[in-house]
């Protein structure tokens, strides 16, 4: 398993206090143990999963993407994009993905 952390994720983890850093570390371990635990998003955020966890009666969201590379052995690659409270979470995530050129377009299909 390969795990990488994007700049917004690292910046927030550096800013927060130590107990929240430990809670984020625990949440990362939970996601790494079961990568499909988060809720898969649709539309503009297709391919992004969001895992929710609580710390001090506050809900936090952690956005990540998952890629399984098939070969002789299956390699799992997880990119952690963002962690934070719900306020402007999805707006900031979309903004970051657009800047990186990694915003996944919605599925093309029949209408709805």
Secondary structure as a PSIPRED ss2 file (coil, helix, strand):
# PSIPRED VFORMAT (PSIPRED V4.0)

   1 X C   1.000  0.000  0.000
   2 X E   0.000  0.000  1.000
   3 X E   0.000  0.000  1.000
   4 X E   0.000  0.000  1.000
   5 X E   0.000  0.000  1.000
   6 X C   1.000  0.000  0.000
   7 X H   0.000  1.000  0.000
   8 X H   0.000  1.000  0.000
   9 X H   0.000  1.000  0.000
  10 X H   0.000  1.000  0.000
  11 X H   0.000  1.000  0.000
  12 X H   0.000  1.000  0.000
  13 X H   0.000  1.000  0.000
  14 X H   0.000  1.000  0.000
  15 X H   0.000  1.000  0.000
  16 X C   1.000  0.000  0.000
  17 X C   1.000  0.000  0.000
  18 X H   0.000  1.000  0.000
  19 X H   0.000  1.000  0.000
  20 X H   0.000  1.000  0.000
  21 X H   0.000  1.000  0.000
  22 X H   0.000  1.000  0.000
  23 X H   0.000  1.000  0.000
  24 X H   0.000  1.000  0.000
  25 X H   0.000  1.000  0.000
  26 X H   0.000  1.000  0.000
  27 X H   0.000  1.000  0.000
  28 X H   0.000  1.000  0.000
  29 X H   0.000  1.000  0.000
  30 X H   0.000  1.000  0.000
  31 X H   0.000  1.000  0.000
  32 X H   0.000  1.000  0.000
  33 X H   0.000  1.000  0.000
  34 X C   1.000  0.000  0.000
  35 X H   0.000  1.000  0.000
  36 X H   0.000  1.000  0.000
  37 X H   0.000  1.000  0.000
  38 X C   1.000  0.000  0.000
  39 X E   0.000  0.000  1.000
  40 X E   0.000  0.000  1.000
  41 X C   1.000  0.000  0.000
  42 X C   1.000  0.000  0.000
  43 X H   0.000  1.000  0.000
  44 X H   0.000  1.000  0.000
  45 X H   0.000  1.000  0.000
  46 X C   1.000  0.000  0.000
  47 X C   1.000  0.000  0.000
  48 X E   0.000  0.000  1.000
  49 X E   0.000  0.000  1.000
  50 X E   0.000  0.000  1.000
  51 X E   0.000  0.000  1.000
  52 X E   0.000  0.000  1.000
  53 X E   0.000  0.000  1.000
  54 X E   0.000  0.000  1.000
  55 X E   0.000  0.000  1.000
  56 X C   1.000  0.000  0.000
  57 X C   1.000  0.000  0.000
  58 X E   0.000  0.000  1.000
  59 X E   0.000  0.000  1.000
  60 X E   0.000  0.000  1.000
  61 X E   0.000  0.000  1.000
  62 X E   0.000  0.000  1.000
  63 X E   0.000  0.000  1.000
  64 X E   0.000  0.000  1.000
  65 X E   0.000  0.000  1.000
  66 X E   0.000  0.000  1.000
  67 X E   0.000  0.000  1.000
  68 X E   0.000  0.000  1.000
  69 X E   0.000  0.000  1.000
  70 X C   1.000  0.000  0.000
  71 X C   1.000  0.000  0.000
  72 X C   1.000  0.000  0.000
  73 X C   1.000  0.000  0.000
  74 X C   1.000  0.000  0.000
  75 X E   0.000  0.000  1.000
  76 X E   0.000  0.000  1.000
  77 X E   0.000  0.000  1.000
  78 X E   0.000  0.000  1.000
  79 X E   0.000  0.000  1.000
  80 X E   0.000  0.000  1.000
  81 X E   0.000  0.000  1.000
  82 X E   0.000  0.000  1.000
  83 X E   0.000  0.000  1.000
  84 X E   0.000  0.000  1.000
  85 X E   0.000  0.000  1.000
  86 X C   1.000  0.000  0.000
  87 X C   1.000  0.000  0.000
  88 X C   1.000  0.000  0.000
  89 X H   0.000  1.000  0.000
  90 X H   0.000  1.000  0.000
  91 X H   0.000  1.000  0.000
  92 X H   0.000  1.000  0.000
  93 X H   0.000  1.000  0.000
  94 X H   0.000  1.000  0.000
  95 X H   0.000  1.000  0.000
  96 X H   0.000  1.000  0.000
  97 X H   0.000  1.000  0.000
  98 X H   0.000  1.000  0.000
  99 X H   0.000  1.000  0.000
 100 X H   0.000  1.000  0.000
 101 X C   1.000  0.000  0.000
 102 X C   1.000  0.000  0.000
 103 X C   1.000  0.000  0.000
 104 X C   1.000  0.000  0.000
 105 X C   1.000  0.000  0.000
 106 X C   1.000  0.000  0.000
 107 X C   1.000  0.000  0.000
 108 X C   1.000  0.000  0.000
 109 X C   1.000  0.000  0.000
 110 X C   1.000  0.000  0.000
 111 X C   1.000  0.000  0.000
 112 X C   1.000  0.000  0.000
